[in-house]
Amino acid sequence: MFERLYQAIGMLSARTADFVGHAIVQVFVLAASIAWLALGRSEAALASTMTIGGFILTQMVLNQQRRRENALHLKIDELLHAIEGARNEVAGAEHKSERRIEELRQEQA
């Protein structure tokens, strides 16, 4: 049950992040904010709403980027394992320390 709920929330998050990242939506938010202020509505309410919305949307976008990055690393690791002569220790380098990554880079040269 929790797995289905987790998947549904993840899908909703990804679709929302894609939707709000569209230029038309961003122009609409700008126009709505200007209209809100032009109508004399509370500036504090607008600022609070924009702050909370911005925080939530930032987390959605970062989560989506993390999933895409993990998938990309998996694909690259698969290619490294498939290519003869490729160094296996390079696969999964994103999980290694900065020092170890630099050592691997020096070994390559």
C-alpha positions in Angstrom: 0.0 0.0 0.0 2.8 2.4 0.9 4.7 1.6 -2.2 1.7 2.5 -4.4 1.2 5.8 -2.5 4.9 6.6 -2.8 4.8 5.9 -6.6 1.7 8.1 -7.0 3.2 11.0 -5.1 6.4 10.6 -7.0 4.5 10.7 -10.3 2.5 13.8 -9.2 5.7 15.5 -8.1 7.4 14.9 -11.4 4.4 16.0 -13.5 4.0 19.1 -11.3 7.7 20.0 -11.7 7.4 19.6 -15.5 4.3 21.7 -15.6 5.5 24.6 -13.5 8.8 24.7 -15.4 7.1 25.6 -18.6 7.6 29.3 -19.7 3.9 29.9 -20.0 3.2 29.0 -16.4 6.1 31.2 -15.3 4.6 34.2 -17.2 1.2 33.5 -15.7 2.6 33.5 -12.2 4.3 36.8 -12.9 1.1 38.3 -14.3 -1.0 37.0 -11.4 1.5 38.5 -8.9 1.3 41.9 -10.6 -2.5 41.7 -10.7 -2.6 40.7 -7.0 -0.5 43.8 -6.1 -2.4 46.1 -8.5 -5.7 45.1 -6.9 -4.3 46.2 -3.5 -4.2 42.8 -1.9 -1.9 42.0 0.9 1.8 42.0 0.0 2.6 39.8 3.0 0.2 37.1 1.9 1.7 37.1 -1.6 5.2 36.9 -0.2 4.3 34.1 2.1 2.5 32.1 -0.7 5.4 32.6 -3.1 8.0 31.6 -0.5 6.2 28.4 0.5 5.4 27.6 -3.2 9.0 28.3 -4.2 10.4 26.0 -1.5 8.0 23.1 -2.4 8.7 23.4 -6.2 12.4 23.6 -5.6 12.3 20.3 -3.7 10.2 18.7 -6.5 12.7 19.8 -9.2 15.7 18.6 -7.1 14.0 15.2 -6.6 13.4 14.9 -10.3 17.0 15.8 -11.1 18.2 13.2 -8.6 16.2 10.5 -10.3 17.4 11.5 -13.8 21.0 11.7 -12.5 20.8 8.2 -10.9 19.4 6.8 -14.2 22.1 8.4 -16.2 24.8 7.0 -13.9 23.3 3.6 -14.2 23.4 3.8 -18.0 27.0 5.0 -18.0 28.0 2.2 -15.5 26.4 -0.3 -17.8 28.4 0.9 -20.8 31.6 0.9 -18.8 31.0 -2.8 -17.8 30.2 -3.7 -21.4 33.3 -2.1 -23.0 36.3 -4.3 -22.9 39.4 -2.6 -21.5 37.3 -0.1 -19.5 38.4 0.2 -15.8 35.8 -1.3 -13.5 36.8 1.0 -10.6 35.6 4.0 -12.6 32.0 2.6 -12.6 30.2 4.1 -9.7 32.8 6.9 -9.3 30.0 9.3 -8.2 29.9 7.4 -4.9 33.7 7.9 -4.3 35.4 10.7 -2.4 36.7 13.8 -4.3 40.2 12.6 -3.6 39.6 9.1 -5.0 38.0 10.6 -8.1 41.1 12.8 -8.7 43.3 9.8 -8.2 41.4 7.9 -10.8 41.6 10.8 -13.2 45.4 11.0 -12.7 45.7 7.2 -13.4 43.9 7.8 -16.7 46.5 10.3 -17.9 
